[in-house]
Amino acid sequence: MKTAKKRASGGKTNAAGRELMAALHELHDAVMGGDTSKLTRRTVEIPGPAKYGAKDVKALRESLGMSQGVFAHLLAVSPELVSSWEYGIRKPSPLACRLMDQIKENPATYLASVVKRKSA
């Protein structure tokens, strides 16, 4: 029965693998030595989704010319949930708001990405 052997760090690797390992060793040494002056750190700010009240949800749905049922299907939620948003009973989750932001930003592009047209 054959057993798998782990490749030692000095084993046969390609140039990209050696370069990656060298960079990881350099990163490890810098962090462990406390000298992170050569490291690049980036901060990215991601704004939260807009808040959608009852009137906002209804206005978006109507701007698309959709019934509550079709709009619910587009968002992958129940028609009852869309109705409860529009009557102010419930508020859309941040994820639903982010999705509505995407739809509102460019409705045609969003619809084209999810709607499959049947060919005749």
C-alpha positions in Angstrom: 0.0 0.0 0.0 1.4 3.4 -1.0 1.5 6.2 1.5 1.5 9.9 0.7 4.7 11.7 1.5 4.7 15.4 2.4 7.0 17.4 0.2 9.8 19.0 2.2 10.2 22.8 1.9 13.4 22.2 -0.2 11.5 19.9 -2.7 10.8 20.4 -6.3 8.6 23.5 -6.9 8.0 25.9 -9.7 9.2 29.5 -9.8 5.9 30.9 -8.7 5.8 28.5 -5.7 9.3 29.5 -4.6 8.5 33.2 -5.0 5.3 32.8 -2.9 7.2 30.8 -0.2 9.9 33.4 0.0 7.3 36.2 0.3 5.6 34.2 3.1 8.9 33.7 5.0 9.6 37.4 4.6 6.2 38.3 6.0 6.6 35.9 8.9 10.0 37.3 9.8 8.7 40.9 9.6 5.7 40.2 11.8 7.6 38.1 14.3 10.5 40.7 14.4 8.1 43.6 14.9 9.3 45.5 11.8 6.2 45.9 9.7 7.4 49.2 8.1 7.8 47.5 4.7 4.3 46.0 4.7 1.4 47.7 2.9 -1.9 47.9 4.7 -5.0 49.1 2.9 -8.3 50.2 4.5 -11.4 49.8 2.5 -14.6 51.5 3.5 -17.8 49.8 2.5 -20.9 51.9 3.1 -24.0 50.3 4.5 -27.1 49.8 2.4 -29.7 52.5 2.2 -32.7 52.3 4.5 -36.0 51.4 2.8 -39.2 52.5 4.4 -42.7 51.4 3.3 -43.0 54.2 0.7 -39.4 53.5 -0.7 -40.1 49.8 -1.3 -43.4 50.5 -3.0 -41.9 53.3 -5.1 -39.1 51.0 -6.3 -41.5 48.2 -7.1 -43.8 50.5 -9.0 -41.0 52.1 -10.9 -40.2 48.6 -12.2 -43.9 48.1 -13.1 -44.1 44.9 -11.0 -46.7 43.4 -8.9 -45.8 42.5 -5.3 -45.6 38.8 -6.3 -43.2 39.4 -9.2 -41.1 41.8 -7.1 -41.0 39.2 -4.3 -39.8 36.6 -6.8 -37.1 39.0 -8.0 -35.9 39.4 -4.4 -36.3 35.7 -3.6 -38.7 36.5 -0.7 -42.4 35.9 -0.2 -45.1 38.2 -1.5 -46.3 38.5 2.1 -43.0 39.8 3.1 -43.0 42.5 0.4 -46.5 43.4 1.5 -45.5 43.7 5.1 -42.6 46.0 4.0 -45.0 48.2 2.0 -47.4 48.5 4.9 -44.7 49.3 7.3 -45.3 46.2 9.4 -41.7 45.0 8.9 -38.5 46.6 7.7 -36.4 45.0 5.0 -33.2 43.3 6.2 -29.9 44.9 5.4 -29.3 42.2 2.8 -32.6 43.0 1.1 -31.8 46.7 1.2 -28.4 46.1 -0.4 -30.2 44.1 -3.2 -32.7 46.9 -3.7 -29.8 49.3 -3.9 -28.4 47.3 -6.8 -31.8 47.2 -8.5 -32.4 50.9 -8.0 -28.9 51.8 -9.3 -29.4 50.1 -12.7 -32.7 48.2 -13.1 -32.1 47.1 -16.7 -28.7 45.6 -15.9 -29.9 43.9 -12.8 -33.0 42.5 -14.5 -30.9 41.3 -17.5 -28.7 39.4 -15.0 -31.5 37.4 -13.4 -34.3 37.2 -16.0 -33.9 34.3 -18.5 -35.8 34.9 -21.7 -37.4 31.9 -23.4 -36.5 31.6 -27.0 -39.4 31.1 -29.5 
